[in-house]
Amino acid sequence: MAGCGQTIRGVIFDFDGLILDTEVPAFRAWQEIYARHGVSLRLEKWADFVGRAPETIDPCGELEMALGRPIDREKLHAEELAREAQLIEAEPVRPGVSAAIADARRLGLAVAIASSSSRDWVLGHLDRLGLGSSFNVIRCSDDVLRTKPEPDLYLAALSALGLSAAEAIALEDSPHGVAAAKRAGLYCVAVPNDLTRHLPLDGADRVVSSLAEVAVGELVSEAEGCAAGG
């Protein structure tokens, strides 16, 4: 298993849904739009979008299929983005995240972000949240050819940190993110939000309900000692 028996030297965070809950606002914004057209947007349908790059998602196409007619995509995208931004602005840093970053630094660990979103999106929110200077490395969709669930983002972050997969742990919130981390060879801890807690996260090495309930040092010890446990 990744990380077992190795000294952990870094922690790689996902961004959307893990550091900041942008996923529930996006889902709710599209739900409202679908509802105005008399269509129900179910979580099972949305689940496949979570953790993927925004450009790979086509809610308008799904709505057109449900309605059986074309819609004004530009208008709906503008409406959705405005509503999503309004909801996200009300979101604080997720519980335990700031403490986890501080914990990692206190332990001498490098900290990084691997996100399927764009660099401008991630940096803009990090600055707003007061976390702009908290990470040694940030790798986003701009930096790779393939985003999650492919492993490229994690491999890029590891390369920039100068670490092997066995020397880092990943913190994720979605099945696509967990798959990306595991394909890159990392020990992965899933920390679901209100949306992704309903999705299958059994691919992770451990699932915790919040970063506020566990110390980074504990996760590091588990990753380093998991060989002894089987």
MOTA-V461471 format. One record per pair of residues at least 24 apart in sequence whose ideal C-beta (glycine too) atoms are under 7 Angstrom apart, sorted by sequence separation. I is the first residue (numbers start at 1). J is the second residue. D is the distance in whole Angstrom. If there is no record, write none. Layout:
# MOTA-V461471
i = <I I>
j = <J J>
d = <D D>
This chain:
# MOTA-V461471
i = <39 111 112 117 118 137 175 179 111 112 113 114 115 116 136 174 175 178 37 110 112 113 154 158 175 178 23 39 149 153 154 39 148 175 30 34 148 151 155 37 149 150 154 189 116 149 116 148 151 154 172 101 151 93 187 116 114 114 33 114 112 33 33 112 30 169 29 32 110 169 29 169 29 26 29 25 28 25 25 53 54 52 51 22 25 21 20 20 21 19 20 19 18 19 53 11 53 52 52 51 11 13 15 10 16 94 9 10 11 12 13 14 15 8 9 14 16 10 12 15 20 15 20 107 107 100 103 104 103 107 96 97 103 95 96 95 96 100 95 51 50 51 52 51 50 51 12 12 50 50 50 10 47 10 18 9 18 18 43 12 17 10 11 14 17 9 10 11 12 13 14 8 9 14 6 7 8 11 6 8 2 3 14 2 3 27 24 23 24 24 21 23 18 23 17 17 2 3 2 3 2 1 1 11 8 8 8 7 6 3 3 4 5 3 4 1>
j = <63 135 136 141 142 161 199 203 136 137 138 139 140 141 161 199 200 203 63 136 138 139 180 184 201 204 50 66 176 180 181 67 176 203 59 63 177 180 184 67 179 180 184 219 147 180 148 180 183 186 204 134 184 129 223 153 153 154 76 157 157 79 80 161 80 219 80 83 161 220 83 223 84 84 87 84 87 87 88 116 117 116 116 88 91 91 91 93 94 93 94 94 94 97 141 104 147 147 148 148 109 111 113 109 115 193 109 110 111 112 113 114 115 109 110 115 117 112 114 117 125 122 129 216 217 211 215 216 216 220 210 211 217 210 211 211 212 216 212 174 174 175 176 176 176 177 154 157 195 196 199 161 199 163 171 163 172 173 198 168 173 167 168 171 174 167 168 169 170 171 172 167 168 173 166 167 168 171 167 169 165 166 177 166 169 195 193 193 194 195 193 195 191 196 193 196 185 186 186 187 187 187 205 216 220 223 224 224 224 223 224 226 227 226 227 226>
d = <6 5 6 6 6 5 5 6 6 4 5 5 5 5 7 7 6 5 6 5 7 7 6 7 6 5 6 5 4 6 6 7 5 7 5 6 5 5 5 6 4 6 4 6 4 5 5 4 4 6 7 5 4 5 4 7 4 5 6 5 5 6 6 6 6 6 5 7 5 7 4 5 4 5 6 5 6 3 5 4 7 6 6 5 7 5 6 6 6 6 7 6 7 5 5 5 4 7 6 5 5 7 5 6 6 7 6 4 5 5 5 7 4 7 6 6 6 6 5 6 6 5 7 7 6 5 6 5 4 7 5 6 6 5 3 7 3 5 4 3 5 7 6 3 7 4 6 5 7 6 7 5 5 5 6 6 6 5 6 6 4 6 7 6 6 5 4 6 5 5 5 6 7 6 4 7 7 7 6 6 6 6 5 6 6 6 6 6 5 5 5 5 6 7 5 6 5 7 5 3 5 7 7 6 5 5 6 7 7 4 7 4 5 7 4 5>
